[in-house]
Amino acid sequence: MREGHSSFDLSGKTAVVTGASRGLGQYLGRALARAGADLIVTARQADDCAEFVSEVEGLGRRVEALSLDVRDQASIESFAKAATAAAPRIDVLVNNAGCNVRKPSIEISWDDWNLVLDTNLRGMFFVSQAVAKQSMIPNGYGRIVNIGSYTTVAGFAGLAPYCASRGGVRQMTMALADDWGIHGITVNCLSPGWFKTAQNKVLYENEEWVEYLCDRIPLKRPGQPHDLDGAVVFLASDASEYVTGQNLLVDGGISTGATRALPKKEG
Ligand SMILES: NC(=O)c1ccc[n+]([C@@H]2O[C@H](COP(=O)([O-])OP(=O)(O)OC[C@H]3O[C@@H](n4cnc5c(N)ncnc54)[C@H](OP(=O)(O)O)[C@@H]3O)[C@@H](O)[C@H]2O)c1
């Protein structure tokens, strides 16, 4: 760390954020840009990041949008080449691209399972491998932040493939931390609770469900766009230089098991 600089300062660093066409990817990218990082943002169609690119440029940061389909090996390879051509070094990788299929387990098809696991787990692994190989290992430095979920540590009905993928992300994070620590790369998992985005919009349209959810969250509300800022900047910066293989839950406490006092007895 340079003397006189905050260890949370990301000035001069380049961060890749996958899945930044909407939702959490934009929350995370915004926090990193505000902390000083230049960005490379991705979506399956780079153009879908155009509005976000203008916003980040407005913050005075350099930003490039690249196309990346994490389910497609050739796309990962060409993304990694384009990213290393766009930036001399990639300091931070936030693996945020992901998807979900919400169905009773009895109705999950072979294709549903593959879609979720290929996107959330296989994709995350091979994007990490490509960025590590092309940039972080040669540079001897990297911060990889894998976006998990509170389902890294809990189950949830109707989300079996998703929970399986997130449990896998947590274990993979520990394995990669062990593999790549020697190269100066930390690998951690940032696990959000419930945030209102396109991925779960339909649930938030149901008032009864929101009430039920908030009752089970110790802090009594879903996540707000700024709630991940501190955690992502911490894990992306030198403030976390001795932290690797960990799972940081930012979930209002829902993963605690959300115990409540018994209702008072009448009379
Ligand atoms: N919202 C929550 O409460 C919550 C909680 C915990 C964890 N998460 C996780 O956080 C991440 C972002 O969630 P979100 O709620 O912001 O979801 P979202 O609104 O559905 O956004 C998902 C992002 O991932 C990208 N993406 C999807 N499939 C992709 C693929 N095959 N290749 C590349 N990019 C792909 C999408 O880009 P394009 O469609 O434009 O390609 C989009 O930018 C996900 O991994 C999600 O599981 C969300």
The ligand as a Gaussian input file, in Angstrom:
#p B3LYP/6-31G(d) Opt

LIG

0 1
 N      -31.076000     -10.166000      -6.561000
 C      -30.796000     -10.859000      -5.474000
 O      -31.514000     -10.796000      -4.461000
 C      -29.569000     -11.727000      -5.442000
 C      -29.205000     -12.285000      -4.216000
 C      -28.074000     -13.077000      -4.147000
 C      -27.316000     -13.315000      -5.276000
 N      -27.692000     -12.768000      -6.464000
 C      -26.827000     -13.050000      -7.602000
 O      -26.238000     -11.834000      -8.031000
 C      -26.058000     -11.850000      -9.457000
 C      -26.803000     -10.691000     -10.077000
 O      -28.160000     -10.802000      -9.710000
 P      -29.285000      -9.802000     -10.213000
 O      -30.389000      -9.939000      -9.242000
 O      -28.707000      -8.483000     -10.536000
 O      -29.736000     -10.558000     -11.544000
 P      -30.278000     -10.006000     -12.944000
 O      -30.960000      -8.699000     -12.753000
 O      -31.022000     -11.121000     -13.554000
 O      -28.917000      -9.762000     -13.772000
 C      -28.122000     -10.850000     -14.138000
 C      -26.929000     -10.365000     -14.927000
 O      -26.191000     -11.519000     -15.337000
 C      -26.025000     -11.481000     -16.748000
 N      -26.061000     -12.824000     -17.320000
 C      -27.048000     -13.751000     -17.218000
 N      -26.725000     -14.860000     -17.910000
 C      -25.507000     -14.633000     -18.454000
 C      -24.627000     -15.390000     -19.267000
 N      -24.937000     -16.631000     -19.707000
 N      -23.451000     -14.849000     -19.623000
 C      -23.125000     -13.615000     -19.208000
 N      -23.894000     -12.822000     -18.450000
 C      -25.083000     -13.342000     -18.082000
 C      -27.163000     -10.621000     -17.269000
 O      -26.739000      -9.988000     -18.465000
 P      -27.454000     -10.178000     -19.894000
 O      -28.769000     -10.876000     -19.673000
 O      -27.616000      -8.772000     -20.375000
 O      -26.471000     -10.974000     -20.662000
 C      -27.320000      -9.592000     -16.150000
 O      -26.438000      -8.510000     -16.342000
 C      -26.581000     -13.198000      -9.923000
 O      -25.515000     -14.088000      -9.990000
 C      -27.559000     -13.584000      -8.811000
 O      -27.776000     -14.946000      -8.742000
 C      -28.797000     -11.984000      -6.581000

